[in-house]
Amino acid sequence: LLEQNPVELPPLFVLEQIDNRIAQQFQQMTGQQIDPRMITGNENFDGMREDLRENVERQLQSEFLLMAIAEKEEIQVNDADLTAFFEHQSMHMEVDAKTLERFYRQNQSRLQQAAGSALLEKTLGILLGEAKIVDVDWPEEEEDSEDAERLAVRQGGVVTAVEIGAVADMGRKEPELTGGAAALALKTGFIPQA
């Protein structure tokens, strides 16, 4: 979808998001009593920024595209969607869903952030539900990995950049899975995403 609908991102916005990601990673490291300089090797974070740039840009482009689709299709989030979002998040965070929901509902800004994330999840779920998955043979090893990923997208019904990478990784790690079969395994949860 991103190839068919390119999204231009303001460079300063991207840099701000990259810096936010670095700050989150540093906060996690210091919370685990790890000195971030030991990981980065120095105090210059330009290399770290460049390492994160492509991933952050793809994530932002995906989010903007999903929001545009949600707006065009008039997809809305209701209380049941928010509850499902809190339950899903609580599993990843290993906290009680009701406690997490109370935390988000205490602050209007956090609640709006949760509603936005729930809208992205709901929109992606709708897209994946409508995606047509076609079983195809995985490309030969000589093919460029980018070509293999494009083939998996066209023929395997893969939608997001994360899924494209996961399908490409599966094709390399699990040679018995073809592109379409890998996409189906990813979507049905039989093989976890990276």
Secondary structure by P-SEA (a helix, b strand, c coil): ccccbbbbbcaaaaaaaaaaaaaaaaaaaaaaccccccccccccaaaaaaaaaaaaaaaaaaaaaaaaaaaaacccccaaaaaaaaaaaaaaacccaaaaaaaaaccaaaaaaaaaaaaaaaaaaaaaaabbbbbbccccccccaaaaaaaaaaccccccaaaaaaaaaaaaacccccaaaaaaaaaacccccc
